[in-house]
Amino acid sequence: MIQPAKPDLVTVNIDGKEIAVPKGTNVIEAARLVGVDVPHYCYHPKLTVVGNCRMCLVEMGMPAVDPATKAPIMDPATGKQKVNWMPRPQIGCGTNAIPGLHIRTNTPLVKDCREGVMEFLLVNHPLDCPICDQAGECKLQEQSAAYGRGYSRYIEQKNVKPKRTQLGPRVTLDDERCILCSRCIRFCKEVAKDDVLGFIDRGSHSTLTCYPGKELTNNYSLNTVDICPVGALTSTDFRFKMRVWFLKQTDSLDPESSAGANTTVWSREGVIYRITPRRNDEVNDTWMADSGRALYKAVAAPDRLAAVKVNGADSGLDIAVNAVGEIFKAHAGAVAVVGSGRSTVEEQFLTRQLAAALGTTAHLVARVGQGDGLLVSADRNPNSRGALVTGLVAHLPKPPAVVAGQVAAGGLESLAAAIDAGKVKVVVTVGEDLAGAGLTAAQLAKVAIVALGTHATATTAAAKVVLPTLTVFEKSGTFVNQQFRLQKFTKAVPGPAGATDDLAVLGKLIAVASGSKAPADLSSVWTALAAVPAFATMTHANLPATGLLLDGSAWATEPFAEGPGLHFTPAAKA
């Protein structure tokens, strides 16, 4: 495990409490460290500071010193050093902590400023919280109750702005709710590098819109919805489908690529309604790609495998496992195992044990696409590095060529040659479509296939035994991302009736292959994982939410496919 460096610290005083904070921390973030919430709208920790809303006004001052002698000036009444307070409140977002800075966040002057700012923000805002899609997670609603006057002095007619404006295919704007914080504009310009949003007109008539001839179409557009502090920007897909207070939140990971963005899965009664990013300053900040948000729809896809099959007929799990055992016996020494970079660390560990029990080594499918330099990496397997750390494979396969921006899968050339030579008669594939990875229909016809998977493919259609398993949203486990950071995710919803947890299926297959009992659940697998040096001192339950950075230096020469991304710079080629 690699230890991060400690930052330089400066001491400030917030509401009478001394606290040491990292150098460069602004007043809002410093106040959070002592449990003080400084309200704000335009400020976002991952965007530039503009000071639009003025909601974060606080009083600031510095210890008084004699200009000539630099000696402290003491207050006779308190016996402490006097503080020279600035005559007017200052914005907390635009002021960084400096040694000796004093901050007051709850004085009558500060409270009066907040009430005034809130009153201006609500001048043209519709008071329709019960029907707003942002209700339950609206900062304007929360802070108007906490810091507002509780009544309105504005009696003139409100300025009505456009509703239900499609900024792009995934984002809908209700502009009458916009408070002109400019978060969305700054995100598109600074993070997504797609400067497409801006304000037009002035004063109360200012309106958010796309530049002429442009749309909000980039693959990070839904992050504007996440950071919108009010109900102005909404997800077209999630809009008016469910109230957020009915939804359960589960920590998860984006399985789209090796970037490993941290996510939250929102579900109710076994149904997933949306996926949003979860903050991890070392991996994805507070962002994720739109393409990763749609992956939950695979849970209820029409091609989902729902029944165990033996020779095309429905069967029971134990009957199917016994059938696999007979296949292993009939073709001893001629069985190949194909593992997956989409499998969890725990599943890869058991896949390695299965290969060892069968007296063979495992193959791994390489999956490569076009990286975007942010959070969609070229390696489209979320756990390629896990395959190295667990020992599933000694080396990664050569990445296949990418044509026309499509995702390509390969790495089974040696397996194809062994099948053609008649050396392999049985292939156990763990979550991989062999046809999609390069094997021909003729090669599939030459072998008996045992397929573990979640969705119907050409491989499951050709398989002798099909064992339905779970998606990433229906189980718990860990991935090792492109940084060699071990990260965990948690089961969000139950799997379908006909599917079985991957660990349980692999445990049964190991048992019939070796004749001895194998670990078949998360806890027992982690007990066994203690034999792997990288995991010797860890448990799944004790992994921090932000993950643990492993030492990946032993695999520095492997043919990793990734280019630079957010918080990731690939090692220089020797």
N, C-alpha and C positions, 0 to 999 in steps of 0.2 A: 504494500500500500504506500502511495506517495503522499507525503505531507505537504500541504500548501504553505506558502510563505506568509509570515505575519505582517500586516500593514503598519505604517507609522501612525501613531495616535496623537490626538490633541485633546485637551480638556476644555469643556464648556460647561456652563451652568444653565439648566433648564428648569424654570419654576422652582429655584432654590436647590436643585439636585445637581451635584457635580458628576460628570460622566466623561469618560475617555472614548472618543470616536475616531474612526479612520480619517486620516487627512483627506480633505476634499469632499467630505460628507456634507450635504446641505442641511438646513435647519429642519426640514420636514422629516428626513430620514434619521437625523440625530434625535429628534423628539420621540420617534417610534421606539428607539432603544430604551427609553425610560417609561414606555407605556403611555405616552401622550400623543393623541391624534390631532394633527394640525389639518383641518379640512382643506381640500383642494379639488380642482377639476382639470385644469389644463396641464398640471404637472404629471409626468409619468417618468418613473425611474430610468427607463430605457430610451427616452427621447430627449431632444434638446429642450432647454428651458426658454419659455417665451413670456411668462408672466401675464397671460391674457385675462384670467378670471379674477385675480386679486383676492381670492378667498383665503389664501394662506397668510394674510397679514398678521404679524406678531410684533411685539415691542422688543427692541434690541438695545444693548448698551455695552460699554466697555469699562473696566475698572479705571477709576480716576487716578492720575499721577500728576505730580508737579512738573510742569513743562521744563523748568530749569534743572531740577535735581533728579527727576525721574523717580522720586520717592513716592510711595503710595499715599493718597489722601484719604484719611480715615474719617468715618462718620461718627461724631461724638455720641449720637443717640444709640447706636448699635455696637460701637467698638469695632466694626468691620470696615473694610475698604469701601469707599463710596463708589457708586456706579453712575457713570454719565449716560443717561438714557437719551436716545435719539428723540427729537421733538415729534416725529411722526412714525407710525408703524411701517414696517418694511416687509416685502414678500419673502417668505421662508424658502420658496423654491429656488430663488435666484441668489441666495446668500449661503456661502459655505462656512463651515465651522472653522474658526481661528482661535488660537489659544487665548483663554480669558473671556470669550464672548459670553454675555448674559442674555437670556431669552425669557420673555414672559408671554405665555400663551392663553391666559385666562383672566386678564384684567378687564375692568369695565370698558376701557377704550377698545380693546381687541374685540370684545363681544359686540360692541356697537358697530364696529367696522364690518363684522361678519353679517350682522343683520342688514346693514345697508347694501352690501354686495348681493346678498341673497334676494333682497327686494328687487334690485335691478335685473337679476337673472330671471325672475319670475314675471317680469312686466308683460311679456308677450307669450309666456309659456301656458299651454292649455292645462287646466286643472282637472285632468281626467285620469288620474293614477289608477283607478280600478279597471280601466280597459286598456291601459298601456302594456305593451308586451315586455317592457323592462321592469314591471312591478316585481318587487321582491329582491332585485339586485340593482336598484337605481340609486346612485349617489346623491342625485338632486332631491329625491324623495326623502332619503335618510337625513341629509344635512339640513333640509328645510325644516324638518321636525326638530332637529337638535340645535340648530343655530339661527333659524328664522324668527321673525316677529310673531308668527301665529295668526296674522291677519294681513290684508292687503289694503294699501291706501290708493291703489291705482283704480280709477273709476272709468277711464276712457276705454274705447273699444280696442281690443287687442288686434295686432297685425297678424292676419292669417296667412300662413305660408303653405307651399305645396305638400301634399301627402302622397304616400305610396309611389314614390319616384324610384325607378329601377336604375341604380348607379351602375350595376353590372349584373351578371347572371345569378349571383349568390347574395347580393346585398341590396336591401330596400331602405330608402330614406323617407322618414316622416319629418320634414324639415321644420315644422312648427315646434318641434321639441328640441331642436339644436340650440345649444348655448354658446356656440362659436369658440369652443375650447381649442380647436385646431389639432387635436391629437391625431385624427385620421389623416389629415394633410401631411403632418410631420412623419407619420409612420410610412406612408407611401413614398415620400421623398427620401427619407433617411434609411429605412430598413429594406423595404421592398424594391427600392430604386426604380419606382414607377411613379413619377411625378405627374399624377393625373387629376388630383383633387385640388379645389381652391374655393375661395369665397368671391362672390360678385355682389355689387351694390354696397350701400353703406348704412351705418346706423341700424335701426330696427328692421331695415329691409335687407340686411346681409343674408345671403343664401349660400349654402354649400352646394356645389355642383361639380361635374366633370368638365375638363377643358373641352372646347368645341372639337367634335370629331373623335373623342376618346371615351372609353368606358373603363370601369373598375373591374378588369378581367384577370389581373395577376393572381398567381396561385397562393397568395397570402392575403387576399382581400378580406376574409372573414376576421382577421385580426383587428380590423377597424371596428367591427362589431364588439369584440371583446373589450376594447379599451374605451369605447364610447361611454361616458359616465351617465348618460341619460338614455331615453328611448328613441333617439333619432335614427341611429343605424341599427338595423335588425337583420338577422339571418333569414333569407327567404325560405329556406328549407325548414327552419325551426319555428318560424313566425306563427304565433297563436296556436301552437300545438299542445303546450303544456305549461302550467305555472311552475316556476323553478322550485318553490317551496315543497312541491310534491315529489321532487326528484331526489334520488340517492346519488351521492358523489363517491366515485371510486378512483383511487390513484392508479394510473396505467401508463403505458408507453406507446408511442407511435411506431408500429411495426413496418412502416413503409420503406425504411432504409436504415443504414447503419448509424445515422445521426442520433437516433434515440431520443427524440423530443419527449419531454415529460408531459403527460396529458391527464385530464380528468374526464371520466365517463359518467354521463348523467343518465340514470335509468329509473324506471318505475315498474314494479310488478313483472320483472323479467324482460322488459322492453327498453332498448336503448333509444334515447331521443336526440342526443347530441354529444359531441366530443369537443372539449375546449383545451387550450394549453394550460399547463401547470408550471409555475415559475421554478426555474433552475438556472441560476446565474452562470453556472459552469457549462451548460449544455445548450439550452434554447432560449435563455432569457425568459420572456413571457410569450413567445410566439410559437406557431406551428403552421404547417402548410395546409391549405384547403383540401388537397387531395387526401391527406391523412384523416381528415374529419369524416369523410364519407365511407371509410372502411367498415364501419359498424353495420352497414347495410348488408354485408356478406353474411351476417348471422342468420338472417331470415331469407336468404336468397333462394330462388326456386330450385337451384341445382345442389342444394345442401344434402349431403348424405345423411339418411335417416334410419338405415337398417343395416345390420351385419349381413353379409352375403357370402355364401360358399357355392362356387360354381354357378353363380347367377341367381340362386334361390335364397330367400330370407332364412336366416339362421340365428341361433343364440350365440353369445360371446364365447362361452366355454366350449361349445361344439366347434366353433370356428377355430379357436386356439388349438384344440386337439387335432383338427384337420391340418393346421399349420405344422404341428409337431410331426405328423405323419409325412408331410412333404419334406421337412428337414431330414428325417431318417432315410427317406427314399433317395435323397440326393446329397448325402453327407459329403462334405468337401467341395461341393459345387454351388454353394449359396453365396450371394453377394448382398451387401447391405448398402443402401443409399440413404445417408443422413441429410439433414436440412439445416441451412443457415437461418431458417425461419423458426426452427425449434428452440425451446428454452435451453438454458444451461443444464437444467436438470434432465430434460429429455435427451440432450446430446450425450450426457454422461451415461444414461441407460442404453442409448443406441450403441455407444462404444462397448458396453458390457455385452450387448447382444452380439455384436460382431466378434468379440473375443470368444464367446461361447460357441459360435459357429466356426471358429478357426479361420476367420478372414479379417480383412481390414475394411473400413468404411470408405465410401465415396461421398463427395460433397458437391452439390450443385452450386455453381457460381451464377449469380444473377446480377446483371449490370445494366444501368440506364444512364441517361444524361443527368449529371448533377447540376444544381442551380446555384451553388456557391453559398447557400444558406442552410436550410434544414432538410433538403432532399439530396442525399449524397448519391454518387454513382453506384456504390454498392447497395443493391436493393434487398439484401439480406440483413435483417436487424441484428443477427448474432453470428456473423462469420468468425469473429474473433473468439467467441465462446467455443466454437469448434476446435480452435487451437488450444485454448486454455484447458479445456476438459480432456484433450488428447483424442478427440473423435477422429481428427485427421492430423498428420504430422506436418502437412504443407497444404496451402490453399491451391485449388486448381487455377489454371490460367484464365483470366477473365475473357469471356467471349466478346467478339466484335459487336458494336452497337450500330445498327443501320437505321437511318432516318429518325433518330431520336427515340426509337422503340426500346423497350426492355428486352434484353436477350438473356437466355439461360443456356448453360453448357457445363462442360467440365467432366462429362462422362465418356470421353473418348476411350479410355482404357477399359471401361466396362463394356462398351460396344464391341471392342476388339475381342474381349474374352468371350462374349456371347457368340460372336461369329466363329470363334475357334472351338466352340463347344465346351469350354472350360466352366462356364456358368450355366446352370440349369434352373436356378431359383433366384429371384430378386425380391428382397424385402425393401420397400420404399417407405420412408417415414415422412409423409407430408409433401412429397414431390411428385410432379407429373413427369414421368420418364420421357414421354413423347415430346413434351415441351422443352425438355433439356437436351434433346438431340437424338434420342433413340428412334429408329424407324419402326413402322408397323410390323415389318418382317422380323425385326429383332425382338419385339415384344411377343410375337407369336411363338418364338423359340423357347421361351422361359415361362415358368410358373411364377406369377406375380402375387405377392402378398402386399396389399396396399393399405397403409394407414393414412387417413386424410379427412378433410372436412367437406370437400365439394367434389362433384362428379367431374372426371377428366377422362381423356383417352386411356390413361393408365388404369383407372378404376373400372372402366368398361371392359378392359382386357384381363383384369385380375381374376385369379382363382378364388382368392379370399379378400374381402373388403371389410376393413375395420374402421367404422366412423369414429372420429375423434373431435376435439374441441378447438374452437377458435381462441385467439389470444384474449378475447373479452370474457371467456367462459372458464378461465383457469388462472392460477397464480404461478409465478415463476420469475426468472431473471434473464436479462440479456446483457451482453457486453458490447458497448457501442464502439464507434470508431476511435474514441479516445482511450480505449481499454478501460472504460468506466463500467463497473458492474452495477446495474440498476434493476430494481424489482418492480413488478406490477402485481395487481391484486384482482381476483375474480370479481367481475361486475354483475354478470347475469348467469343463470343456470343454462347448461347446454340442452339440446333437444333430447327427447326420450331415448332415441336410438343411438346416441353417441356416448362414448366412454372416455374418461380422462386419459390422456396420452401416457402418463406414468403408469397407470394401472394396466393398460394394454401392453406396454413394453415390458413391465414386470412379469406378466403372464408368458410372453414370448421367450423371455430369458429363462424362465422356469422350465418350459418344455424343451428349450435348446440345451440347457445345462443339467437339468435334473435337480437343481437346487433352487431354493427360494431367493427371490431378488427384491430389492426395495421397490415399492409400488405407490408411494405417496410422497408428498413434498418433504415432510419431516424426516422420513427414513432415508430419502435420497440425500438430504443435507448431512445426515449422520455419516453416510458413506462418502460424501464429497470431502470430508475431512482428510481423506487419503491423498487428495490432489493438493499440492503445495500452495497454490494460489488461494485456496479456500480453507486452509487448515484452521484458521482462527475465526471463521465467520459462521453465522447462521442466517437463514432467510429472514427470520423475524427481527433480527437486530440490525439489518442493513439500514442505513440512514435514507431518508426520503430522497436526498440528492445523489445517492450512490457512493461507491468507493472506487478510487482510481487504482487499477492494478498495474503492475510492472510488465509492460509489453515488450521490453527490449529484446527478449529472446526471439521474437518474430519480426524484427525490424526489416529483414530482407524479403519478407513475403510479398507476393504481387497484389498488394491492396489496390483497389480501383479508385478510391476517393481522391478528389481534388480538395482545395481549400474550401472551408465552410465556416459557419458561425462557430467561434470558439474552437476551431480545428484547423491545424496546419500540418499537412502530411510531412513525414520525415523525408529529407533529401535523399534522392537516389544515389547509391554509391557509384 
